């Protein structure tokens, strides 16, 4: 995890740490503030309640939670002998956007996914934003999504040879199905 640091401009950078039990209310507020509907905040709560939020990180500015990211297992059809996680949602408080918070949450999150044992991570998101982290169009590897996301459905390889074979359908946790079709489309990336 990244410590709280002062950058060259004298601005403090947020601490990234695993979410703790007492963080749930503040995390919900981050998602309610960052997105136009409560769909993402509700999704995070459903993933937690079902035990599928296997990795959750928060960004702190002092004692305040200003960002959050969650990863949950994905299912593969047919089964492929590899384990993957889905990134999302990720949210950053608007007053902390464009300060690297989202970037650090994603980078630390991908490292945690690797430690957890995942071979790959998928996301439905803004291609120019996620390409910066090494995500590639999943279709380039023959992977399919249950959602009509086109090039917004992307994959990040954590381990060489860990991607499922071409033609594999990658399915997010069932908790995602309760999110409206509009909310499943690529959301604007966190500006940070």
KEVEXGU-321339 format. One line per 4 residues: number of its first residue (from 0); their letters; for each residue x, y, z of N, C-alpha, C, CB. Coordinates in pm, 1 decimal, decimal comma, padded with zeros to 6 digits, always signed. Glycine has a CB too. Layout:
<kekols>
NUM	A	X Y Z X Y Z X Y Z X Y Z  ... $
</kekols>
This chain:
<kekols>
0	XXXX	+00083,8 -00117,8 +00000,0 +00000,0 +00000,0 +00000,0 +00088,1 +00123,9 +00000,0 -00095,3 -00000,1 +00121,0  +00036,8 +00228,9 -00061,5 +00112,4 +00353,2 -00065,3 +00092,0 +00432,5 +00062,8 +00071,9 +00436,9 -00186,3  +00199,0 +00487,3 +00119,3 +00183,9 +00570,5 +00238,6 +00137,1 +00710,4 +00200,8 +00316,2 +00578,1 +00316,3  +00097,2 +00787,0 +00300,6 +00067,7 +00927,0 +00277,5 +00199,9 +00997,5 +00254,8 -00011,6 +00990,1 +00396,6 $
4	XXXX	+00210,8 +01068,3 +00144,3 +00334,0 +01135,1 +00106,4 +00304,5 +01278,5 +00067,7 +00403,3 +01061,2 -00008,5  +00406,4 +01359,8 +00071,9 +00394,4 +01494,8 +00019,2 +00467,4 +01494,8 -00114,6 +00453,3 +01603,2 +00119,0  +00399,1 +01539,9 -00221,7 +00464,2 +01542,6 -00352,2 +00548,4 +01669,0 -00366,5 +00359,8 +01534,3 -00465,3  +00607,9 +01688,8 -00483,4 +00695,9 +01802,9 -00505,4 +00625,4 +01936,8 -00489,4 +00756,1 +01794,5 -00642,1 $
8	XXXX	+00494,6 +01939,4 -00506,2 +00418,5 +02063,4 -00491,7 +00374,6 +02087,4 -00348,3 +00297,4 +02060,8 -00582,1  +00410,7 +01997,6 -00258,1 +00369,9 +02012,4 -00118,5 +00229,7 +01962,4 -00090,3 +00379,4 +02155,0 -00078,5  +00168,2 +01896,1 -00188,3 +00032,5 +01844,7 -00172,0 +00041,5 +01703,0 -00116,3 -00046,2 +01847,1 -00307,6  -00042,4 +01675,7 -00016,7 -00042,5 +01540,7 +00039,7 -00111,2 +01444,1 -00055,2 -00111,8 +01539,0 +00177,1 $
12	XXXX	-00052,0 +01325,6 -00067,5 -00112,9 +01219,7 -00146,5 -00184,1 +01126,2 -00048,7 -00005,5 +01142,5 -00233,5  -00294,7 +01072,1 -00092,9 -00379,1 +00991,5 -00006,9 -00317,7 +00855,4 +00024,2 -00513,9 +00973,4 -00070,5  -00347,3 +00806,7 +00142,8 -00309,3 +00672,5 +00185,2 -00406,6 +00574,0 +00121,8 -00309,1 +00659,5 +00341,5  -00355,3 +00466,1 +00066,8 -00437,8 +00358,3 +00012,4 -00424,9 +00240,4 +00108,0 -00394,1 +00318,9 -00134,8 $
16	XXXX	-00539,3 +00189,5 +00155,1 -00536,5 +00075,9 +00247,5 -00658,3 -00012,0 +00223,1 -00532,5 +00124,0 +00395,3  -00654,6 -00136,5 +00275,4 -00773,4 -00222,3 +00264,9 -00890,9 -00159,6 +00339,8 -00743,7 -00363,9 +00320,5  -01008,9 -00181,2 +00285,8 -01128,6 -00133,4 +00354,3 -01143,2 -00206,7 +00486,8 -01254,9 -00153,2 +00266,3  -01192,2 -00136,1 +00586,5 -01217,4 -00194,7 +00718,4 -01366,5 -00193,0 +00746,2 -01140,3 -00118,4 +00829,4 $
20	XXXX	-01409,4 -00272,5 +00843,4 -01551,7 -00288,4 +00873,6 -01622,4 -00154,9 +00897,4 -01568,6 -00376,9 +00995,1  -01559,3 -00062,0 +00961,8 -01623,1 +00065,6 +00993,1 -01627,7 +00164,5 +00877,6 -01552,8 +00128,4 +01106,7  -01580,6 +00124,2 +00760,2 -01572,4 +00215,8 +00645,9 -01698,4 +00218,2 +00559,7 -01455,3 +00178,5 +00560,3  -01790,4 +00127,1 +00581,1 -01901,6 +00106,9 +00486,2 -01984,4 +00232,8 +00461,6 -01992,4 -00002,4 +00537,0 $
24	XXXX	-02016,2 +00308,3 +00563,0 -02100,2 +00427,2 +00545,2 -02026,5 +00531,6 +00460,9 -02140,3 +00487,2 +00682,9  -01899,5 +00553,8 +00491,0 -01821,5 +00652,4 +00415,1 -01800,3 +00605,7 +00271,4 -01685,5 +00677,6 +00483,1  -01779,7 +00476,6 +00250,4 -01762,2 +00422,9 +00115,1 -01890,2 +00443,8 +00035,1 -01724,5 +00272,0 +00119,4  -02003,8 +00417,0 +00097,7 -02131,2 +00440,4 +00027,6 -02142,6 +00587,0 -00013,9 -02251,7 +00400,6 +00117,5 $
28	XXXX	-02103,5 +00677,0 +00073,2 -02112,4 +00819,8 +00041,4 -02021,9 +00856,5 -00076,8 -02074,8 +00904,0 +00164,5  -01904,6 +00794,8 -00084,2 -01814,9 +00820,1 -00198,2 -01885,3 +00781,7 -00327,9 -01681,3 +00740,5 -00183,1  -01948,1 +00664,4 -00331,9 -02015,5 +00619,3 -00453,9 -02139,3 +00703,5 -00484,3 -02054,7 +00472,1 -00441,3  -02213,6 +00742,3 -00381,0 -02331,5 +00826,6 -00403,2 -02292,0 +00962,8 -00459,1 -02409,9 +00844,4 -00272,5 $
32	XXXX	-02177,3 +01012,4 -00417,0 -02130,3 +01142,9 -00463,8 -02068,2 +01134,1 -00603,3 -02028,7 +01200,7 -00365,3  -02000,2 +01025,9 -00631,8 -01926,8 +01012,6 -00757,7 -02015,7 +00974,9 -00876,7 -01818,6 +00909,3 -00741,9  -02128,8 +00909,6 -00851,9 -02215,1 +00861,5 -00959,6 -02351,2 +00929,6 -00954,2 -02231,8 +00709,1 -00951,4  -02419,7 +00938,3 -01068,4 -02547,9 +01010,2 -01072,5 -02665,3 +00936,0 -01008,2 -02582,4 +01040,2 -01214,1 $
36	XXXX	-02650,5 +00804,6 -00986,3 -02757,5 +00726,7 -00922,4 -02695,2 +00642,6 -00810,5 -02832,6 +00635,0 -01027,4  -02777,7 +00585,9 -00724,2 -02723,3 +00499,3 -00618,5 -02688,9 +00358,0 -00665,3 -02821,7 +00490,4 -00505,7  -02696,2 +00330,6 -00795,2 -02676,1 +00193,8 -00846,6 -02542,0 +00135,4 -00804,8 -02686,3 +00192,8 -00998,4  -02434,1 +00211,5 -00818,0 -02301,4 +00160,4 -00784,4 -02286,4 +00140,7 -00634,1 -02193,2 +00255,2 -00835,9 $
40	XXXX	-02337,9 +00233,5 -00554,1 -02331,7 +00219,5 -00408,5 -02408,4 +00095,0 -00364,6 -02388,6 +00345,4 -00338,7  -02525,0 +00071,8 -00425,0 -02604,4 -00046,6 -00393,2 -02531,5 -00174,0 -00436,3 -02742,3 -00038,5 -00461,1  -02465,2 -00169,4 -00551,8 -02389,5 -00284,3 -00600,5 -02278,9 -00322,6 -00502,4 -02329,6 -00254,1 -00738,3  -02205,5 -00224,5 -00453,2 -02099,6 -00252,6 -00356,2 -02158,0 -00323,4 -00234,4 -02027,9 -00122,0 -00313,6 $
44	XXXX	-02271,9 -00277,4 -00186,2 -02334,2 -00340,5 -00069,2 -02380,4 -00482,6 -00099,3 -02452,6 -00257,1 -00021,2  -02433,2 -00505,9 -00219,3 -02475,0 -00642,6 -00256,8 -02354,2 -00735,1 -00267,2 -02552,2 -00641,4 -00391,3  -02243,7 -00685,5 -00325,1 -02123,0 -00767,6 -00335,2 -02070,6 -00804,0 -00196,9 -02014,3 -00694,2 -00415,2  -02071,3 -00707,8 -00105,3 -02026,4 -00735,8 +00032,2 -02117,6 -00838,7 +00098,7 -02023,1 -00605,6 +00116,1 $
48	XXXX	-02248,4 -00816,8 +00088,6 -02345,1 -00903,9 +00156,7 -02334,1 -01048,4 +00108,4 -02488,0 -00852,5 +00134,4  -02297,6 -01067,3 -00017,9 -02286,7 -01202,5 -00072,9 -02146,6 -01261,3 -00056,2 -02324,2 -01201,5 -00219,8  -02054,9 -01184,3 +00001,7 -01918,7 -01232,1 +00020,4 -01834,8 -01228,4 -00106,1 -01921,5 -01370,7 +00073,0  -01881,4 -01157,6 -00207,3 -01809,2 -01154,1 -00334,6 -01717,0 -01033,7 -00349,9 -01907,1 -01155,3 -00447,4 $
52	XXXX	-01716,7 -00942,8 -00256,6 -01622,8 -00830,1 -00260,1 -01492,0 -00881,0 -00199,1 -01679,2 -00702,6 -00181,4  -01411,3 -00947,8 -00281,3 -01293,2 -01016,3 -00227,6 -01175,7 -00921,9 -00203,5 -01250,4 -01126,6 -00322,1  -01171,4 -00810,7 -00274,1 -01067,9 -00709,1 -00252,1 -01136,6 -00573,9 -00254,2 -00953,5 -00716,9 -00360,6  -01118,4 -00498,0 -00146,7 -01169,9 -00361,8 -00139,3 -01060,7 -00273,6 -00081,1 -01300,6 -00354,3 -00053,6 $
56	XXXX	-01033,9 -00164,2 -00149,3 -00935,8 -00067,0 -00102,4 -01002,0 +00068,7 -00092,3 -00812,8 -00061,3 -00196,2  -00953,1 +00149,0 +00001,3 -00999,6 +00286,7 +00014,8 -00881,0 +00381,0 +00007,0 -01076,5 +00306,7 +00147,3  -00909,8 +00502,7 -00034,3 -00811,2 +00610,9 -00033,2 -00851,8 +00706,5 +00077,6 -00802,5 +00684,6 -00173,0  -00757,0 +00742,7 +00161,0 -00782,6 +00833,3 +00272,5 -00710,3 +00964,9 +00251,2 -00739,4 +00770,0 +00405,2 $
60	XXXX	-00777,7 +01073,2 +00283,5 -00715,7 +01204,4 +00293,9 -00732,1 +01242,0 +00440,4 -00781,4 +01312,5 +00194,4  -00625,0 +01227,6 +00516,6 -00637,4 +01241,0 +00661,5 -00719,6 +01125,0 +00712,7 -00701,8 +01377,0 +00701,5  -00830,7 +01155,6 +00780,7 -00920,3 +01051,3 +00831,1 -01041,1 +01028,8 +00740,6 -00967,6 +01087,1 +00970,4  -01049,7 +01102,3 +00630,2 -01167,1 +01095,1 +00542,9 -01142,9 +01001,4 +00424,8 -01204,3 +01234,8 +00491,9 $
64	XXXX	-01241,1 +00915,5 +00399,4 -01235,6 +00827,6 +00282,5 -01277,2 +00909,0 +00160,8 -01327,8 +00701,4 +00300,6  -01188,3 +00912,1 +00060,5 -01212,7 +00992,0 -00059,5 -01216,4 +00907,1 -00186,7 -01105,9 +01098,8 -00072,6  -01191,7 +00777,4 -00174,5 -01196,5 +00689,9 -00290,4 -01215,0 +00545,9 -00248,0 -01070,4 +00704,3 -00373,7  -01264,0 +00463,6 -00341,7 -01291,0 +00323,1 -00312,0 -01285,6 +00242,6 -00441,8 -01429,4 +00306,4 -00242,2 $
68	XXXX	-01237,9 +00119,7 -00430,0 -01237,3 +00026,0 -00542,5 -01270,6 -00112,9 -00489,4 -01098,9 +00026,2 -00616,5  -01339,9 -00191,2 -00569,8 -01375,9 -00327,8 -00531,3 -01350,9 -00421,6 -00648,7 -01524,5 -00335,6 -00485,6  -01311,6 -00543,9 -00616,9 -01290,5 -00650,6 -00714,6 -01371,7 -00771,4 -00669,4 -01137,8 -00686,6 -00729,2  -01435,0 -00839,1 -00764,6 -01516,0 -00957,7 -00734,0 -01486,4 -01066,0 -00837,8 -01669,2 -00922,8 -00732,1 $
72	XXXX	-01502,6 -01193,5 -00798,8 -01474,9 -01303,2 -00892,0 -01566,4 -01300,2 -01013,8 -01489,1 -01436,6 -00821,0  -01511,8 -01342,1 -01126,6 -01591,8 -01359,0 -01247,9 -01603,5 -01508,5 -01275,6 -01527,9 -01283,1 -01370,3  -01712,1 -01545,0 -01341,5 -01733,7 -01684,5 -01382,0 -01696,7 -01697,7 -01529,2 -01882,6 -01729,5 -01357,1  -01651,1 -01816,2 -01566,6 -01609,9 -01842,7 -01703,9 -01692,9 -01955,6 -01761,5 -01460,2 -01877,0 -01710,8 $
76	XXXX	-01743,2 -01935,6 -01882,5 -01817,6 -02040,5 -01953,9 -01753,8 -02060,4 -02089,7 -01969,1 -02003,7 -01968,7  -01698,1 -02178,5 -02117,2 -01683,1 -02290,9 -02025,0 -01573,8 -02263,8 -01922,5 -01652,0 -02419,1 -02102,0  -01572,5 -02348,1 -01818,2 -01467,7 -02336,8 -01716,9 -01331,9 -02346,3 -01784,9 -01482,8 -02446,9 -01607,9  -01235,7 -02269,2 -01734,3 -01109,7 -02260,3 -01808,3 -00985,2 -02286,6 -01724,7 -01098,3 -02125,9 -01869,9 $
80	XXXX	-00998,5 -02323,7 -01599,4 -00880,1 -02354,6 -01519,6 -00797,0 -02233,2 -01482,5 -00794,6 -02451,0 -01593,1  -00855,4 -02116,5 -01486,3 -00787,7 -01993,9 -01444,4 -00885,7 -01911,8 -01362,3 -00734,7 -01912,3 -01567,4  -00834,0 -01821,2 -01282,9 -00917,7 -01740,4 -01193,8 -00903,8 -01594,0 -01232,7 -00878,5 -01761,9 -01044,2  -01017,1 -01527,8 -01247,8 -01016,4 -01385,9 -01280,2 -01105,8 -01307,2 -01187,1 -01059,5 -01364,3 -01423,2 $
84	XXXX	-01080,3 -01177,6 -01181,6 -01160,6 -01086,7 -01101,3 -01212,5 -00974,4 -01189,5 -01079,0 -01030,3 -00982,8  -01326,8 -00919,0 -01150,8 -01383,2 -00803,0 -01218,0 -01357,6 -00679,2 -01134,6 -01534,0 -00821,4 -01243,1  -01309,1 -00574,2 -01198,4 -01285,5 -00445,8 -01132,6 -01413,0 -00365,0 -01141,7 -01165,4 -00368,9 -01196,7  -01454,9 -00314,0 -01029,5 -01566,3 -00219,9 -01032,9 -01672,3 -00250,8 -00929,7 -01628,4 -00219,0 -01168,8 $
88	XXXX	-01730,3 -00142,8 -00888,0 -01701,1 -00007,2 -00930,2 -01581,3 +00053,5 -00857,5 -01821,6 +00078,8 -00909,1  -01530,9 +00162,6 -00916,5 -01427,1 +00245,0 -00854,1 -01482,2 +00386,8 -00851,6 -01288,0 +00236,7 -00932,4  -01461,4 +00454,9 -00740,5 -01516,0 +00590,7 -00725,4 -01418,5 +00678,4 -00648,5 -01653,0 +00587,4 -00653,2  -01416,9 +00806,1 -00686,7 -01334,4 +00906,0 -00620,0 -01422,1 +01028,7 -00596,1 -01206,3 +00941,9 -00704,9 $
92	XXXX	-01411,0 +01086,2 -00478,0 -01485,4 +01208,9 -00448,0 -01447,2 +01316,4 -00549,6 -01457,1 +01257,9 -00302,2  -01545,5 +01390,6 -00601,3 -01516,2 +01490,9 -00704,6 -01406,1 +01589,9 -00667,4 -01640,5 +01566,9 -00735,9  -01397,7 +01629,5 -00541,7 -01294,1 +01726,7 -00503,8 -01154,7 +01664,3 -00494,3 -01329,8 +01790,5 -00370,8  -01144,7 +01533,6 -00517,0 -01014,8 +01465,4 -00518,3 -00982,2 +01407,6 -00656,3 -01012,9 +01353,7 -00413,6 $
96	XXXX	-01066,2 +01436,3 -00754,4 -01038,6 +01390,4 -00890,1 -00921,1 +01468,2 -00947,9 -01163,5 +01405,9 -00979,9  -00855,4 +01405,6 -01044,1 -00739,2 +01463,3 -01113,9 -00619,6 +01484,9 -01021,3 -00777,8 +01595,7 -01178,0  -00613,1 +01404,0 -00914,9 -00498,8 +01407,8 -00823,5 -00430,3 +01272,2 -00812,6 -00543,4 +01454,0 -00685,7  -00465,9 +01178,2 -00898,5 -00402,3 +01047,2 -00898,1 -00464,6 +00945,7 -00804,2 -00261,1 +01062,7 -00863,3 $
100	XXXX	-00576,2 +00979,4 -00741,8 -00639,2 +00887,2 -00646,4 -00689,5 +00761,9 -00717,6 -00755,6 +00956,8 -00572,6  -00764,0 +00779,7 -00826,5 -00814,4 +00664,7 -00901,2 -00700,9 +00578,9 -00954,4 -00902,6 +00710,9 -01016,2  -00597,5 +00643,7 -01004,9 -00481,0 +00571,2 -01057,2 -00417,8 +00486,2 -00948,6 -00377,2 +00669,0 -01114,5  -00398,1 +00542,6 -00831,4 -00334,6 +00466,8 -00723,6 -00425,3 +00355,3 -00672,0 -00296,7 +00560,2 -00609,1 $
104	XXXX	-00556,2 +00379,1 -00667,6 -00647,9 +00272,1 -00628,1 -00639,8 +00155,8 -00727,3 -00793,0 +00325,3 -00619,3  -00637,9 +00186,5 -00855,8 -00632,7 +00080,5 -00957,1 -00499,0 +00007,7 -00951,8 -00655,8 +00138,7 -01098,0  -00389,0 +00080,9 -00946,5 -00257,3 +00016,3 -00943,2 -00241,2 -00071,8 -00819,7 -00146,4 +00121,7 -00946,6  -00278,3 -00019,7 -00703,2 -00269,9 -00100,5 -00580,9 -00367,0 -00216,8 -00586,5 -00298,1 -00014,5 -00457,1 $
108	XXXX	-00485,3 -00193,9 -00643,6 -00583,7 -00300,4 -00656,5 -00535,2 -00414,0 -00744,8 -00712,0 -00245,1 -00711,3  -00471,6 -00380,2 -00856,9 -00418,6 -00485,1 -00944,8 -00310,4 -00565,9 -00874,0 -00362,3 -00423,7 -01074,2  -00225,7 -00498,6 -00796,1 -00122,5 -00570,5 -00719,3 -00187,1 -00663,8 -00617,0 -00027,8 -00470,6 -00647,8  -00293,9 -00618,0 -00551,2 -00365,3 -00703,5 -00454,4 -00430,7 -00822,6 -00525,1 -00472,9 -00621,3 -00378,1 $
112	XXXX	-00484,1 -00801,0 -00644,5 -00544,6 -00911,2 -00721,7 -00440,3 -01018,1 -00752,2 -00607,0 -00858,2 -00853,7  -00321,0 -00975,1 -00787,8 -00212,2 -01069,6 -00816,1 -00177,8 -01147,9 -00689,9 -00086,6 -00995,3 -00869,7  -00164,0 -01078,7 -00577,1 -00134,8 -01147,7 -00449,6 -00247,1 -01244,1 -00412,2 -00114,1 -01044,9 -00335,7  -00369,2 -01208,8 -00444,9 -00485,8 -01291,8 -00413,6 -00483,8 -01421,0 -00495,2 -00616,3 -01213,9 -00440,4 $
116	XXXX	-00416,0 -01418,5 -00610,7 -00406,7 -01538,4 -00693,0 -00479,8 -01530,6 -00825,6 -00458,3 -01652,7 -00617,5  -00531,6 -01413,6 -00859,0 -00599,6 -01398,6 -00988,0 -00497,5 -01397,6 -01100,6 -00684,4 -01269,2 -00991,1  -00536,7 -01452,4 -01214,5 -00450,5 -01451,9 -01332,1 -00479,9 -01336,5 -01425,1 -00464,5 -01580,9 -01406,7  -00600,4 -01279,0 -01410,6 -00640,6 -01167,0 -01496,1 -00750,9 -01087,4 -01427,2 -00688,3 -01217,6 -01635,2 $
120	XXXX	-00770,1 -00965,4 -01475,7 -00876,2 -00877,4 -01426,7 -00948,9 -00820,5 -01547,8 -00818,9 -00762,4 -01335,6  -01081,2 -00814,7 -01539,9 -01160,9 -00751,9 -01645,5 -01228,5 -00627,1 -01591,5 -01266,1 -00850,5 -01701,5  -01260,8 -00537,2 -01682,9 -01332,7 -00414,9 -01647,6 -01418,2 -00374,0 -01766,3 -01234,3 -00300,2 -01607,3  -01531,3 -00313,3 -01738,2 -01609,2 -00243,4 -01840,2 -01591,5 -00096,5 -01807,2 -01763,7 -00287,5 -01842,1 $
124	XXXX	-01515,6 -00027,3 -01890,8 -01483,4 +00111,1 -01861,0 -01433,4 +00185,6 -01982,8 -01380,9 +00117,9 -01751,8  -01392,5 +00306,0 -01959,7 -01346,5 +00396,3 -02064,4 -01212,4 +00348,9 -02119,9 -01334,8 +00540,1 -02010,6  -01206,9 +00304,2 -02247,7 -01081,3 +00250,0 -02300,9 -00960,3 +00342,2 -02288,4 -01100,0 +00216,0 -02443,8  -00967,8 +00470,7 -02324,6 -00846,9 +00553,4 -02310,9 -00795,3 +00560,5 -02166,6 -00875,1 +00694,0 -02361,3 $
128	XXXX	-00886,1 +00559,4 -02071,2 -00844,3 +00565,6 -01930,5 -00777,3 +00434,4 -01888,6 -00965,8 +00595,4 -01838,8  -00843,6 +00321,9 -01912,0 -00791,2 +00193,4 -01864,1 -00673,1 +00142,1 -01945,8 -00900,9 +00090,1 -01865,5  -00659,0 +00186,6 -02070,9 -00540,5 +00150,2 -02149,8 -00412,5 +00197,2 -02081,5 -00549,5 +00210,2 -02291,0  -00419,5 +00307,0 -02007,6 -00301,3 +00360,2 -01937,8 -00243,7 +00261,7 -01836,7 -00336,7 +00490,0 -01867,0 $
132	XXXX	-00326,7 +00170,8 -01789,4 -00283,3 +00073,2 -01689,1 -00241,5 -00058,8 -01752,2 -00394,3 +00048,7 -01588,3  -00258,3 -00071,2 -01883,1 -00224,1 -00195,0 -01950,9 -00343,3 -00281,6 -01987,4 -00132,2 -00272,8 -01866,4  -00465,0 -00233,4 -01961,9 -00583,7 -00308,1 -02004,7 -00590,0 -00304,9 -02157,1 -00714,9 -00248,4 -01941,7  -00634,4 -00415,3 -02214,4 -00649,7 -00428,6 -02359,0 -00793,5 -00470,2 -02388,9 -00547,8 -00532,1 -02417,5 $
136	XXXX	-00841,1 -00443,8 -02510,2 -00974,4 -00492,8 -02545,0 -00979,4 -00645,2 -02528,0 -01011,8 -00452,4 -02691,0  -01076,4 -00693,0 -02454,2 -01087,9 -00837,5 -02430,2 -01112,1 -00912,1 -02560,8 -01201,8 -00867,0 -02330,8  -01178,1 -00847,0 -02655,9 -01204,7 -00911,7 -02785,2 -01075,0 -00946,4 -02857,3 -01291,1 -00820,8 -02873,9  -00970,1 -00871,9 -02832,4 -00839,3 -00900,4 -02893,1 -00791,1 -01040,7 -02853,7 -00734,8 -00793,8 -02850,0 $
140	XXXX	-00837,6 -01088,4 -02737,9 -00800,4 -01220,9 -02687,6 -00914,8 -01321,2 -02704,3 -00759,7 -01212,0 -02539,9  -01019,6 -01279,9 -02777,4 -01132,0 -01369,9 -02803,1 -01226,7 -01385,6 -02686,0 -01080,9 -01503,2 -02841,6  -01216,3 -01299,1 -02585,8 -01304,7 -01308,5 -02469,3 -01433,0 -01230,6 -02494,4 -01234,0 -01256,0 -02342,4  -01541,5 -01284,9 -02442,7 -01673,1 -01223,5 -02459,6 -01729,7 -01184,0 -02324,5 -01769,4 -01319,1 -02532,3 $
144	XXXX	-01816,8 -01082,3 -02326,3 -01885,8 -01036,7 -02205,8 -02034,1 -01064,2 -02219,7 -01860,4 -00886,2 -02180,2  -02100,1 -01084,3 -02106,7 -02245,4 -01102,2 -02110,2 -02316,8 -00970,9 -02139,4 -02295,0 -01160,1 -01977,8  -02245,6 -00858,6 -02129,4 -02303,1 -00727,4 -02155,5 -02255,9 -00677,5 -02291,5 -02264,8 -00627,0 -02043,9  -02335,7 -00598,0 -02353,7 -02301,2 -00541,5 -02484,4 -02210,8 -00420,4 -02461,9 -02430,2 -00501,5 -02565,4 $
148	XXXX	-02083,0 -00447,1 -02430,5 -01991,6 -00338,9 -02393,2 -01889,3 -00306,4 -02501,8 -01919,4 -00375,1 -02266,1  -01881,8 -00385,3 -02605,7 -01787,7 -00358,0 -02714,3 -01645,1 -00344,4 -02664,6 -01827,8 -00232,3 -02787,5  -01574,9 -00242,1 -02714,2 -01434,9 -00220,9 -02676,7 -01417,7 -00177,5 -02531,5 -01373,1 -00117,7 -02767,3  -01527,4 -00142,2 -02465,6 -01518,5 -00103,3 -02324,4 -01495,0 -00225,2 -02234,0 -01646,8 -00030,0 -02281,4 $
152	XXXX	-01515,4 -00345,4 -02286,6 -01486,5 -00466,7 -02210,2 -01339,1 -00497,6 -02231,7 -01578,7 -00588,2 -02254,3  -01261,1 -00483,6 -02124,3 -01115,8 -00494,5 -02134,3 -01061,0 -00594,0 -02032,8 -01050,8 -00357,9 -02114,1  -00938,6 -00637,8 -02058,5 -00873,7 -00735,8 -01972,7 -00729,9 -00692,1 -01943,5 -00876,1 -00876,0 -02038,5  -00684,3 -00727,1 -01824,0 -00545,7 -00701,5 -01780,7 -00488,1 -00835,7 -01739,2 -00538,1 -00595,5 -01661,6 $
156	XXXX	-00377,5 -00875,6 -01801,0 -00313,5 -01002,7 -01767,4 -00222,0 -00982,0 -01647,3 -00233,7 -01059,2 -01888,7  -00248,9 -01056,8 -01541,0 -00163,8 -01053,0 -01421,9 -00053,6 -01158,0 -01429,6 -00247,8 -01074,3 -01295,6  -00081,0 -01265,7 -01501,4 +00013,3 -01377,3 -01517,8 +00016,8 -01416,6 -01663,8 -00026,1 -01499,4 -01428,9  +00133,8 -01443,4 -01715,2 +00147,0 -01490,7 -01852,4 +00075,6 -01625,0 -01866,1 +00296,7 -01503,1 -01893,0 $
160	XXXX	-00002,0 -01640,3 -01970,8 -00072,6 -01765,6 -01995,2 -00195,4 -01787,1 -01909,8 +00019,0 -01877,7 -01974,4  -00238,6 -01686,4 -01834,4 -00350,5 -01704,3 -01742,1 -00485,4 -01664,5 -01800,9 -00325,9 -01625,1 -01618,0  -00486,7 -01613,7 -01922,9 -00615,7 -01577,1 -01982,2 -00692,0 -01702,2 -02022,8 -00595,8 -01484,5 -02104,3  -00824,6 -01697,6 -02013,2 -00904,2 -01810,2 -02062,6 -00889,4 -01821,2 -02214,6 -01054,0 -01793,4 -02023,3 $
164	XXXX	-00921,5 -01936,4 -02270,8 -00907,9 -01953,1 -02416,0 -01007,6 -01865,2 -02492,6 -00928,2 -02100,6 -02454,4  -00974,5 -01832,5 -02617,7 -01067,0 -01755,5 -02701,7 -01204,4 -01820,9 -02705,8 -01011,4 -01741,6 -02844,1  -01306,1 -01737,2 -02709,3 -01444,1 -01785,4 -02711,9 -01507,3 -01794,6 -02574,1 -01449,4 -01919,5 -02777,5  -01426,7 -01779,0 -02468,8 -01478,9 -01789,1 -02332,2 -01570,1 -01669,9 -02301,4 -01362,5 -01796,2 -02229,7 $
168	XXXX	-01683,2 -01699,4 -02239,7 -01775,1 -01596,2 -02191,5 -01737,2 -01563,2 -02048,0 -01924,8 -01642,8 -02201,4  -01707,0 -01437,4 -02021,9 -01670,6 -01391,1 -01887,8 -01793,8 -01325,3 -01828,0 -01547,9 -01291,3 -01891,2  -01836,5 -01376,0 -01710,8 -01958,1 -01325,8 -01648,2 -01926,6 -01265,0 -01512,2 -02061,8 -01438,0 -01633,9  -01972,7 -01141,9 -01493,8 -01960,0 -01076,6 -01364,0 -02050,3 -01147,6 -01262,9 -01996,1 -00925,4 -01374,0 $
172	XXXX	-02026,2 -01121,8 -01134,7 -02109,6 -01178,8 -01028,4 -02256,7 -01144,7 -01054,1 -02064,9 -01126,0 -00888,8  -02348,4 -01232,2 -01016,2 -02491,4 -01207,5 -01040,7 -02541,4 -01075,5 -00980,9 -02573,1 -01321,9 -00984,1  -02473,8 -01026,0 -00878,9 -02515,0 -00899,9 -00816,6 -02513,5 -00783,7 -00916,7 -02423,4 -00867,6 -00698,1  -02433,5 -00794,7 -01021,8 -02426,7 -00689,6 -01123,0 -02554,4 -00681,7 -01205,6 -02307,9 -00712,8 -01214,5 $
176	XXXX	-02629,9 -00792,5 -01214,0 -02749,9 -00793,3 -01298,2 -02857,0 -00697,9 -01246,9 -02806,7 -00933,8 -01306,5  -02852,1 -00662,3 -01120,7 -02949,9 -00569,1 -01065,7 -02920,2 -00424,3 -01103,3 -02954,8 -00582,6 -00915,5  -02799,4 -00399,8 -01155,7 -02764,7 -00264,9 -01199,6 -02832,2 -00242,7 -01334,0 -02608,6 -00244,6 -01209,5  -02892,7 -00126,7 -01351,6 -02964,3 -00100,3 -01476,7 -02870,6 -00110,3 -01595,7 -03030,0 +00038,0 -01473,2 $
180	XXXX	-02924,9 -00137,3 -01713,0 -02845,6 -00148,3 -01835,1 -02765,2 -00020,8 -01857,2 -02936,0 -00176,6 -01956,6  -02823,7 +00091,6 -01829,5 -02753,4 +00219,1 -01847,6 -02632,5 +00225,8 -01755,6 -02847,9 +00338,3 -01820,4  -02647,7 +00181,1 -01631,5 -02537,0 +00187,5 -01536,3 -02426,7 +00088,6 -01571,7 -02587,4 +00160,5 -01395,1  -02458,9 -00019,5 -01647,4 -02357,8 -00117,2 -01685,1 -02269,5 -00068,5 -01798,0 -02423,0 -00246,2 -01724,4 $
184	XXXX	-02317,6 +00028,0 -01871,3 -02234,3 +00083,8 -01978,2 -02115,7 +00152,8 -01913,5 -02315,2 +00183,5 -02068,8  -02009,9 +00171,3 -01989,0 -01891,1 +00231,6 -01929,1 -01922,2 +00366,1 -01864,5 -01782,6 +00248,6 -02033,9  -01893,2 +00375,0 -01738,9 -01910,4 +00501,6 -01667,6 -01788,6 +00588,3 -01695,8 -01929,1 +00479,0 -01513,4  -01803,6 +00714,8 -01670,2 -01687,5 +00801,1 -01687,3 -01580,7 +00753,6 -01589,5 -01723,7 +00952,8 -01664,1 $
188	XXXX	-01457,1 +00758,6 -01630,2 -01350,6 +00711,5 -01540,5 -01334,5 +00806,3 -01423,1 -01217,1 +00698,0 -01616,3  -01283,1 +00754,1 -01311,1 -01251,6 +00845,4 -01201,3 -01143,0 +00939,6 -01251,0 -01205,7 +00767,8 -01071,5  -01156,3 +01063,0 -01223,3 -01056,9 +01160,1 -01270,8 -00947,0 +01172,1 -01168,5 -01121,1 +01298,4 -01297,8  -00873,4 +01066,7 -01153,6 -00768,0 +01072,8 -01054,7 -00682,0 +00956,7 -01066,6 -00821,1 +01082,2 -00917,7 $
</kekols>
